[in-house]
Structure formats: structure tokens, C-alpha cells
Amino acid sequence: MEVGTSYNSFQEFKEDFDRYCKQNYVQYTITDSKSLKKVTGKKEKHFDEKFVYRCIKYQCKHSSRNKKKAKKSNHGLRVNQRTFDMGCPAELYASIDKATNTFKILRHVTEHNHELSSDVYKQYPEQRRSLGESLKKTTETMLKLGVKVKVLQEHLKTTENHFITVNDLHNMKRKMLFKNNESHTEERIFLNQLEEIIQDDPGASISVKCCENGALQVLLLATAEMKEHFNLHPEVLFVDSTYCANKLQLPLYTFLIEDGSGHGRPVGYCFVADETNLTIQTVYEEFGKIYDFSKLKVVILDKDLSEIAIVRTQLPDVSVQLCKFRVLEALDREVRKLAFSEDVEAKLITTCRQLVYAKTEASYNEKLTVLTQIAPPEFLNYFYRYWGSSKEYWAAYLTNSVVNLGNTLNNRTESHNNKIKDILNRSSVAEAIKGLMLLHKSKVPAGKHENDVFF
């Protein structure tokens, strides 16, 4: 940008100036200017509005520019002030040239007394906070989801090559919160969030059930997209609950199906006040009002045997299976709790695994015989009491006879719930609902592409 260069508008000048700063890794700030709004109207001083300024002066971020006097402390000094002052002489001055009716550069000192590099340029506050519309929207969405600022900072650095401080992200989050219905009560914000879901997604279903005292008992959410996924792939339903997903400690139940590509897709979320039989029964009753279970073949649960009885009552024609990983985990835990010798412990764990994954009834009976021969009485009592009479829920030779699409674990749902806990991070119920919807929306469009994140 040479002295004497003219521009037909301030916008044209600014674009060229911004390009120059970016290419040369220099950061300028406006230190003096005369806006046309202040001079227009005075005698013989009418200028075209396209110039914006009568004149403007830029100085390097590291210049020693005169500042207006600020409020001082009792000692006559401003406290806790940071500065980039290094006495850099670089500056640029431009003004309207009345003779040519252009915006002209009249002075430009290009000499700097400090390092000019890409790394230094990226760390100026103006560059750190300049995310661009698309990246800013993505960052705000992640902040709304409750992603930790340190994790988000690292994500922006590694995937977007954009440096931003943790403090910048905290400030962005505070600005978002300030704009967000602070005067409303928790109840009003909660209702507003439900209304917003229906407005954005008229095909969504929301079921709210309250106790006799008016307290929330069940809140079930299913979007139109979730319904579509279930209708396309209704054979196998995965169910799991998680905790610490909201500050009220309401358990959150997640319902998933497996799509045609073998990926897990959430088809419903349900907050419950407790996990009593009555509440869980209400959950499945409300879920059944939204979905047609006529084509459902299998429900895979975590490890709650009491929940099995409720599911079998609500869905008598559906096979119920337990996650084999959780079954083995419970058996292993009992073996270690009884404190057998290392040799006995190793044999019991191996035999239990063979028993769970036995592919035929003959093989199952063979491994059961081995178990009765090597297991101490206290473990056999435990096994027959809790597992021997319910083998249809976990023994592979029985579960594989039902159409479960090869699914024996509940790992998709557990993985999904772990991500939910990381994102929601003990938020309010209204914030948790909003976070779940944002999480779902962020995955739906990308689901049509190979870069989507599935469960």
C-alpha cells in the first residue's frame, strides 16, 4: 500500500488494507479518525457517504500512542493494565481527496521494531476472536452443548488451526448466557424449551408425566427424525440409563436402534424422577404411545433384571436380552469379591465366559458341568440364584435363536451416554434438553456423509 494510492470508497480501501495486514502479519488499530457523521452538515463539507471517514489514522498495535486519561487508583496509577506498547513507529494515514473524489493514502510508515510472523499475528486479540461466521456458529453451538473450554480450545487449534485463549472462550460463553432469558424462572425456561422444540420440529413428540404433588416424573422426547429412524429399523431396540447429566440428578434413559449401515441412532430420550417399577412402567407405556412395536423383535438392556419384568409385561411378544459384557462383568465381580485363590479365580472367569458364549445347548451344559465341579458352593449359590434361572436373557445359544442382528452388547448406547455426560456436564433440565437437541441436530445432517460420528 503505497503513498498516493487512491480508492473509490472506504470499503475498497479497507479490503486492500486488511489483505495487506494479513499478508504481512501486522496488526493495526485506529488511533484517530473523523467520521462523516460528525462533519457532514457543516458548511462546504459535504462528502459522499461511501467514504465513511473524512480522514483516518492507523498505528501499529505496538506503537506508543497517546491515550485518553482513565480513572486512576488512589496512588495515581492505573492498576492491572496490560499493554502492547513497544514504541513501534509504523502507521498509516488516509483521507478524502476532494480534487479527485477518492480516498487516498497520504502517509504510510512500514518500518516495525518487533517480530512479524504468522505465530505472533495469530495471538493478537483481534485475530484470536475473529472466528468467521461459520466457525463462530460452530463454536457457539459447542459452548451451548457444554463442551469444556479447554477441550474446545484444543479442538480449534488442531482441526481449524485457530489459536484462541481459554479466557476468550469464557468471555464468549458469558456473552451468550447474558443474552439468554436471565429474567425467567427455571419453570418458564423449561416450558419455553419444550415449546421451542415443537416449533422447530412439528413432528416431534413430547410426553410429560407428573406425580400427584406436581413434580416431574417422566419427560420423554422423540424428534421426527428419530421416529423416521425407528420406523425404518424397528427390529432391535437398545436401552440404557445414565446419571450426572443434569444438576437435579434425574436419571436419563436413552433408546437407540441400529440402522442399515450398522450404526447406532438415538430414537428417544427420557428423564425420570426415579427408577421405581411404577416410573419405569410409565416410561415404556409412553414410549409405546409414540412408536409401533409390532415389528420389534428384541430389546437389549444393560443388567437390570427388575426392568426385564416390566419390559416383558409391556412387550409380551418381544424377546428381552441382557448385554453380555455386563453379565460377565457381574460374574467376574462376584468371583473377585469372594476372594478365591488366583488359580480358582482364573478358572471360574474363563468358564463363565465360555458358558455365556456357548453356541449350543450341549456346549452350555458341558460348561455348566465344569462350573459345578470347580466352583465353591458360595459362588454356585450366587450363580443359580441370579443367573441360572434366567439364561434365556444372556446365554448365547438361546439369544442367537432370535433376530437380534448379531447384537449381544449395549456398547452403542453406553458410548452415546458417555458423550452426553461429557457435554451436558450437570446442567439444568432445560439446558440438558437443549443440549440433547443440539447434539441430535449436529449429527442429523452429517449422517448423510461419510464424516458423520455415529454410536
Secondary structure, DSSP 8 states (H G I E B T S, - for coil): --TT-EESSHHHHHHHHHHHHHHHT--EEEEEEEEHHHHTTSTT----GGG-EEEEEEEETTS----------TTSS--S----------EEEEEEETTTTEEEEEEEE---SS---HHHHHTSHHHHT---HHHHHHHHHHHHTT--HHHHHHHHHHHS-----HHHHHHHHHHHHHTS-TTS-HHHHHHHHHHHHHHH-TT-EEEEEE-TTS-EEEEEEE-HHHHHHHHHS-SEEEEEEE-SSSTT---EEEEEEE-TTS-EEEEEEEEES---HHHHHHHHHHHHHHS-GGG--EEEESS-HHHHHHHHHH-TTSEEEE-HHHHHHHHHHHHHHTT--HHHHHHHHHHHHHHHT--SHHHHHHHHHHHHHHS-HHHHHHHHHHTGGGGGGT-HHHHTTS--TT----HHHHHHHHHHHHHH-S--HHHHHHHHHHHHHHHTGGGGSTT----
